[in-house]
Structure formats: C-alpha cells, structure tokens
Amino acid sequence: MYDLLLSIHNIARWLVLLAAVYLFYRSLSGFRLGSYGPADRRAGQIYTGLMDVQLLLGILLLVLSPLVQSALGNVSAAMQNSQTRFFIAEHWVLMLAAVILAHVGSARARKAADARLKQRQALIWYGLSLALVLLAIPWWRPLLRLG
Ligand code: HEM
C-alpha cells in the first residue's frame, strides 16, 4: 500500500507541474488580453484539485511511511539529518502552504470584479503556490517511481 501511494504521489507531481504551467500561461495571456472565461476558471480548479489530491496522499504517506515513522521515534536525531528533517518538518509545511495559496487564488480570482483583476489575482496567488511547490519537491528522489 505504502509503495503504491508513494508511486502515485511521485507521478502526480508531474500532473501538478503540468497543470501549473498551463494555468500560468493562461493567466499571463489572459492578463495581457484582459480576458477571463470558463477555461481559465477550469484551469484553476484543475490545479487546485490536483493539489488537494497530493495533500490527501501526503497525509496518508506521513502515517504509512517507514522513514517518517522512524524519524518521529527520535525527533532530535531526525532533525540533525537533512533528509529526514526535510520530510518531517519542511516538505509538508511548505506544501500545505502551497495548497492554501492555491485555494486563496481560486477564491480571489472568482471574487475579483473584472477579467484583468481576476487574472492578476490568479498570477499572484497561483504563482506563489507554484514557487513553493518547486522549492519543496525532493528533487534528489527518483523523478519517476513506477512501483
Ligand atoms: C500537501 C501535503 C503533502 C504532504 C503531507 C506530503 C508528504 C510526503 C511524504 C511523507 C513523503 C515521503 C514519503 C517517504 O519517502 O516515505 C513525500 C514525498 C514526496 N512528495 Fe509529498 N507531500 C505533500 C505534498 C506534495 C506535493 C504538492 C508534491 C508535488 C506537487 C509532492 C511531491 C512529493 C515527491 C516528488 C515525493 C518523493 C516521492 C518519491 O520518493 O518517489 N508532495 N511527500
């Protein structure tokens, strides 16, 4: 079960990044043109939804991961090691913040008065969310974990 969830979490990272790049491209061109339509709203919903899926998988991984569980057995030793510290104290905190920023972007874009303001909100909040995701991905781990 753990291996399967870790693989899904690994692969879903690429879907998140693909959705983020598409969303960023739409927000930038929509901002320039002063346009915002259903496809822009959908792009935001897809990114936010995929982030929610990663959050759910991540919570399950925190519970099931042998690495996290043994690190929690001796937190002060785990904090001395950069890789275990990353998973018990850094990865989930930054990613949770990225999920929250995605939801803020979604709400602000929905509420803004006109197309340009909606795209401005999308650029700011989704952009900050993407920056955190890029920062908090453990790039030293396998780029594709297929089982
Ligand atoms: C939001 C809350 C999240 C939590 C609680 C979480 C939790 C975790 C945990 C516990 C692991 C390590 C499991 C282990 O090695 O035993 C992990 C690995 C990983 N996480 Fe997350 N994660 C979250 C979000 C994300 C997001 C948003 C992304 C990318 C978009 C992401 C990408 C990854 C990657 C690429 C790995 C390494 C997978 C591998 O080694 O194959 N995580 N995560």
py3Dmol code that shows the C-alpha trace and the ligand (Angstrom):
import py3Dmol

protein = """\
ATOM      1  CA  MET A   1       0.000   0.000   0.000  1.00  0.00           C
ATOM      2  CA  TYR A   2       2.785   2.417   1.007  1.00  0.00           C
ATOM      3  CA  ASP A   3       4.760   1.694  -2.217  1.00  0.00           C
ATOM      4  CA  LEU A   4       1.690   2.248  -4.361  1.00  0.00           C
ATOM      5  CA  LEU A   5       0.821   5.560  -2.674  1.00  0.00           C
ATOM      6  CA  LEU A   6       4.425   6.752  -2.933  1.00  0.00           C
ATOM      7  CA  SER A   7       4.426   5.990  -6.684  1.00  0.00           C
ATOM      8  CA  ILE A   8       1.118   7.806  -7.214  1.00  0.00           C
ATOM      9  CA  HIS A   9       2.365  10.793  -5.177  1.00  0.00           C
ATOM     10  CA  ASN A  10       5.571  10.784  -7.245  1.00  0.00           C
ATOM     11  CA  ILE A  11       3.803  10.678 -10.635  1.00  0.00           C
ATOM     12  CA  ALA A  12       1.022  13.111  -9.626  1.00  0.00           C
ATOM     13  CA  ARG A  13       3.790  15.679  -9.033  1.00  0.00           C
ATOM     14  CA  TRP A  14       4.217  15.878 -12.847  1.00  0.00           C
ATOM     15  CA  LEU A  15       0.466  16.399 -13.336  1.00  0.00           C
ATOM     16  CA  VAL A  16       0.575  19.223 -10.763  1.00  0.00           C
ATOM     17  CA  LEU A  17       3.510  20.857 -12.564  1.00  0.00           C
ATOM     18  CA  LEU A  18       1.862  20.457 -15.986  1.00  0.00           C
ATOM     19  CA  ALA A  19      -1.387  21.964 -14.670  1.00  0.00           C
ATOM     20  CA  ALA A  20       0.568  24.823 -13.053  1.00  0.00           C
ATOM     21  CA  VAL A  21       2.456  25.680 -16.251  1.00  0.00           C
ATOM     22  CA  TYR A  22      -0.788  25.656 -18.272  1.00  0.00           C
ATOM     23  CA  LEU A  23      -2.525  27.793 -15.632  1.00  0.00           C
ATOM     24  CA  PHE A  24       0.362  30.267 -15.523  1.00  0.00           C
ATOM     25  CA  TYR A  25       0.358  30.536 -19.336  1.00  0.00           C
ATOM     26  CA  ARG A  26      -3.434  31.145 -19.393  1.00  0.00           C
ATOM     27  CA  SER A  27      -3.267  33.733 -16.581  1.00  0.00           C
ATOM     28  CA  LEU A  28      -0.430  35.626 -18.251  1.00  0.00           C
ATOM     29  CA  SER A  29      -2.043  35.759 -21.693  1.00  0.00           C
ATOM     30  CA  GLY A  30      -5.477  36.464 -20.156  1.00  0.00           C
ATOM     31  CA  PHE A  31      -3.981  39.332 -18.152  1.00  0.00           C
ATOM     32  CA  ARG A  32      -2.398  40.822 -21.272  1.00  0.00           C
ATOM     33  CA  LEU A  33      -5.614  40.488 -23.325  1.00  0.00           C
ATOM     34  CA  GLY A  34      -7.949  41.420 -20.452  1.00  0.00           C
ATOM     35  CA  SER A  35      -9.932  38.188 -20.867  1.00  0.00           C
ATOM     36  CA  TYR A  36     -11.148  35.578 -18.361  1.00  0.00           C
ATOM     37  CA  GLY A  37     -13.531  32.753 -19.237  1.00  0.00           C
ATOM     38  CA  PRO A  38     -14.712  29.274 -18.198  1.00  0.00           C
ATOM     39  CA  ALA A  39     -11.468  27.661 -19.465  1.00  0.00           C
ATOM     40  CA  ASP A  40      -9.457  29.907 -17.109  1.00  0.00           C
ATOM     41  CA  ARG A  41     -11.679  29.003 -14.178  1.00  0.00           C
ATOM     42  CA  ARG A  42     -11.352  25.304 -15.066  1.00  0.00           C
ATOM     43  CA  ALA A  43      -7.548  25.564 -15.281  1.00  0.00           C
ATOM     44  CA  GLY A  44      -7.516  26.976 -11.727  1.00  0.00           C
ATOM     45  CA  GLN A  45      -9.866  24.241 -10.496  1.00  0.00           C
ATOM     46  CA  ILE A  46      -7.687  21.503 -12.039  1.00  0.00           C
ATOM     47  CA  TYR A  47      -4.513  22.813 -10.371  1.00  0.00           C
ATOM     48  CA  THR A  48      -6.238  23.273  -7.002  1.00  0.00           C
ATOM     49  CA  GLY A  49      -7.916  19.860  -7.250  1.00  0.00           C
ATOM     50  CA  LEU A  50      -4.623  18.109  -8.035  1.00  0.00           C
ATOM     51  CA  MET A  51      -3.010  19.881  -5.074  1.00  0.00           C
ATOM     52  CA  ASP A  52      -5.840  18.589  -2.862  1.00  0.00           C
ATOM     53  CA  VAL A  53      -5.169  15.059  -4.127  1.00  0.00           C
ATOM     54  CA  GLN A  54      -1.469  15.454  -3.281  1.00  0.00           C
ATOM     55  CA  LEU A  55      -2.392  16.735   0.183  1.00  0.00           C
ATOM     56  CA  LEU A  56      -4.553  13.667   0.799  1.00  0.00           C
ATOM     57  CA  LEU A  57      -1.885  11.267  -0.493  1.00  0.00           C
ATOM     58  CA  GLY A  58       0.733  13.137   1.541  1.00  0.00           C
ATOM     59  CA  ILE A  59      -1.246  12.775   4.784  1.00  0.00           C
ATOM     60  CA  LEU A  60      -1.583   9.019   4.158  1.00  0.00           C
ATOM     61  CA  LEU A  61       2.150   8.833   3.424  1.00  0.00           C
ATOM     62  CA  LEU A  62       3.000  10.620   6.685  1.00  0.00           C
ATOM     63  CA  VAL A  63       1.140   7.870   8.543  1.00  0.00           C
ATOM     64  CA  LEU A  64       2.417   4.929   6.462  1.00  0.00           C
ATOM     65  CA  SER A  65       5.989   5.997   5.669  1.00  0.00           C
ATOM     66  CA  PRO A  66       8.642   3.913   7.486  1.00  0.00           C
ATOM     67  CA  LEU A  67      11.033   6.857   7.039  1.00  0.00           C
ATOM     68  CA  VAL A  68       8.683   9.351   8.717  1.00  0.00           C
ATOM     69  CA  GLN A  69       7.569   6.944  11.434  1.00  0.00           C
ATOM     70  CA  SER A  70      11.121   6.003  12.446  1.00  0.00           C
ATOM     71  CA  ALA A  71      12.121   9.689  12.330  1.00  0.00           C
ATOM     72  CA  LEU A  72       9.257  10.523  14.705  1.00  0.00           C
ATOM     73  CA  GLY A  73      10.619   7.865  17.063  1.00  0.00           C
ATOM     74  CA  ASN A  74      13.648  10.073  17.631  1.00  0.00           C
ATOM     75  CA  VAL A  75      12.852  13.601  16.501  1.00  0.00           C
ATOM     76  CA  SER A  76      16.025  15.290  17.747  1.00  0.00           C
ATOM     77  CA  ALA A  77      18.222  12.804  15.836  1.00  0.00           C
ATOM     78  CA  ALA A  78      15.967  13.138  12.765  1.00  0.00           C
ATOM     79  CA  MET A  79      16.345  16.933  12.844  1.00  0.00           C
ATOM     80  CA  GLN A  80      20.151  16.548  12.588  1.00  0.00           C
ATOM     81  CA  ASN A  81      19.822  14.749   9.256  1.00  0.00           C
ATOM     82  CA  SER A  82      18.879  16.954   6.289  1.00  0.00           C
ATOM     83  CA  GLN A  83      16.819  14.275   4.502  1.00  0.00           C
ATOM     84  CA  THR A  84      14.715  13.150   7.472  1.00  0.00           C
ATOM     85  CA  ARG A  85      14.313  16.784   8.606  1.00  0.00           C
ATOM     86  CA  PHE A  86      13.048  17.604   5.122  1.00  0.00           C
ATOM     87  CA  PHE A  87      10.222  15.051   5.375  1.00  0.00           C
ATOM     88  CA  ILE A  88       9.157  15.602   8.981  1.00  0.00           C
ATOM     89  CA  ALA A  89       9.487  19.399   9.143  1.00  0.00           C
ATOM     90  CA  GLU A  90       9.867  21.064   5.738  1.00  0.00           C
ATOM     91  CA  HIS A  91       8.117  19.232   2.891  1.00  0.00           C
ATOM     92  CA  TRP A  92       4.639  19.057   4.370  1.00  0.00           C
ATOM     93  CA  VAL A  93       4.718  22.585   5.874  1.00  0.00           C
ATOM     94  CA  LEU A  94       5.694  24.235   2.567  1.00  0.00           C
ATOM     95  CA  MET A  95       3.308  22.042   0.553  1.00  0.00           C
ATOM     96  CA  LEU A  96       0.417  22.757   2.924  1.00  0.00           C
ATOM     97  CA  ALA A  97       1.125  26.477   2.454  1.00  0.00           C
ATOM     98  CA  ALA A  98       1.142  25.904  -1.348  1.00  0.00           C
ATOM     99  CA  VAL A  99      -2.264  24.173  -1.152  1.00  0.00           C
ATOM    100  CA  ILE A 100      -3.675  27.091   0.888  1.00  0.00           C
ATOM    101  CA  LEU A 101      -2.261  29.636  -1.603  1.00  0.00           C
ATOM    102  CA  ALA A 102      -3.920  27.723  -4.472  1.00  0.00           C
ATOM    103  CA  HIS A 103      -7.293  27.952  -2.690  1.00  0.00           C
ATOM    104  CA  VAL A 104      -6.756  31.648  -1.967  1.00  0.00           C
ATOM    105  CA  GLY A 105      -6.012  32.168  -5.695  1.00  0.00           C
ATOM    106  CA  SER A 106      -9.159  30.311  -6.645  1.00  0.00           C
ATOM    107  CA  ALA A 107     -11.359  32.374  -4.291  1.00  0.00           C
ATOM    108  CA  ARG A 108      -9.756  35.718  -5.136  1.00  0.00           C
ATOM    109  CA  ALA A 109      -9.969  35.131  -8.896  1.00  0.00           C
ATOM    110  CA  ARG A 110     -13.645  34.213  -8.503  1.00  0.00           C
ATOM    111  CA  LYS A 111     -14.473  37.323  -6.472  1.00  0.00           C
ATOM    112  CA  ALA A 112     -12.447  39.935  -8.413  1.00  0.00           C
ATOM    113  CA  ALA A 113     -14.540  42.471 -10.289  1.00  0.00           C
ATOM    114  CA  ASP A 114     -13.254  42.222 -13.859  1.00  0.00           C
ATOM    115  CA  ALA A 115     -11.201  39.987 -16.146  1.00  0.00           C
ATOM    116  CA  ARG A 116      -7.876  41.753 -15.695  1.00  0.00           C
ATOM    117  CA  LEU A 117      -8.216  41.802 -11.902  1.00  0.00           C
ATOM    118  CA  LYS A 118      -9.148  38.103 -11.887  1.00  0.00           C
ATOM    119  CA  GLN A 119      -6.048  37.229 -13.907  1.00  0.00           C
ATOM    120  CA  ARG A 120      -3.913  39.459 -11.684  1.00  0.00           C
ATOM    121  CA  GLN A 121      -5.110  37.583  -8.589  1.00  0.00           C
ATOM    122  CA  ALA A 122      -4.519  34.262 -10.379  1.00  0.00           C
ATOM    123  CA  LEU A 123      -0.980  35.269 -11.361  1.00  0.00           C
ATOM    124  CA  ILE A 124      -0.057  36.382  -7.840  1.00  0.00           C
ATOM    125  CA  TRP A 125      -1.532  33.533  -5.765  1.00  0.00           C
ATOM    126  CA  TYR A 126      -1.085  30.594  -8.125  1.00  0.00           C
ATOM    127  CA  GLY A 127       2.396  31.932  -8.925  1.00  0.00           C
ATOM    128  CA  LEU A 128       3.350  31.960  -5.226  1.00  0.00           C
ATOM    129  CA  SER A 129       1.872  28.477  -4.833  1.00  0.00           C
ATOM    130  CA  LEU A 130       3.913  27.139  -7.777  1.00  0.00           C
ATOM    131  CA  ALA A 131       7.103  28.737  -6.394  1.00  0.00           C
ATOM    132  CA  LEU A 132       6.617  26.873  -3.085  1.00  0.00           C
ATOM    133  CA  VAL A 133       5.894  23.589  -4.881  1.00  0.00           C
ATOM    134  CA  LEU A 134       9.113  23.904  -6.906  1.00  0.00           C
ATOM    135  CA  LEU A 135      11.033  24.683  -3.722  1.00  0.00           C
ATOM    136  CA  ALA A 136       9.555  21.829  -1.674  1.00  0.00           C
ATOM    137  CA  ILE A 137       9.800  18.946  -4.165  1.00  0.00           C
ATOM    138  CA  PRO A 138      12.519  16.473  -3.106  1.00  0.00           C
ATOM    139  CA  TRP A 139      14.355  16.637  -6.456  1.00  0.00           C
ATOM    140  CA  TRP A 140      17.030  14.172  -5.286  1.00  0.00           C
ATOM    141  CA  ARG A 141      14.389  11.390  -5.149  1.00  0.00           C
ATOM    142  CA  PRO A 142      13.516   9.330  -8.298  1.00  0.00           C
ATOM    143  CA  LEU A 143      11.975  11.523 -10.998  1.00  0.00           C
ATOM    144  CA  LEU A 144       9.601   8.668 -11.873  1.00  0.00           C
ATOM    145  CA  ARG A 145       8.820   5.896  -9.415  1.00  0.00           C
ATOM    146  CA  LEU A 146       6.988   3.148 -11.260  1.00  0.00           C
ATOM    147  CA  GLY A 147       6.166   0.665  -8.485  1.00  0.00           C
TER     148      GLY A 147
END
"""
ligand_1 = """\
43
HEM
C 0.443 18.880 0.947
C 0.897 17.996 1.770
C 1.932 16.939 1.460
C 2.352 16.024 2.364
C 1.835 15.855 3.785
C 3.371 15.223 1.720
C 4.039 14.173 2.316
C 5.065 13.446 1.749
C 5.800 12.404 2.415
C 5.558 11.919 3.848
C 6.740 11.941 1.543
C 7.854 10.927 1.814
C 7.386 9.537 1.937
C 8.570 8.611 2.130
O 9.611 8.778 1.492
O 8.409 7.672 2.899
C 6.583 12.701 0.322
C 7.366 12.527 -0.797
C 7.219 13.240 -1.949
N 6.333 14.277 -2.170
Fe 4.931 14.967 -0.881
N 3.551 15.661 0.441
C 2.693 16.711 0.226
C 2.545 17.425 -0.938
C 3.274 17.236 -2.081
C 3.099 17.969 -3.308
C 2.068 19.092 -3.527
C 4.024 17.482 -4.191
C 4.288 17.885 -5.616
C 3.470 18.563 -6.378
C 4.769 16.450 -3.517
C 5.803 15.725 -4.089
C 6.493 14.713 -3.466
C 7.533 13.920 -4.112
C 8.020 14.092 -5.557
C 7.982 12.994 -3.168
C 9.054 11.913 -3.345
C 8.372 10.661 -3.836
C 9.363 9.540 -4.104
O 10.381 9.428 -3.414
O 9.099 8.771 -5.048
N 4.295 16.328 -2.237
N 5.557 13.600 0.477
"""
view = py3Dmol.view(width=600, height=400)
view.addModel(protein, "pdb")
view.setStyle({"model": 0}, {"cartoon": {"style": "trace"}})
view.addModel(ligand_1, "xyz")
view.setStyle({"model": 1}, {"stick": {}})
view.zoomTo()
view.show()
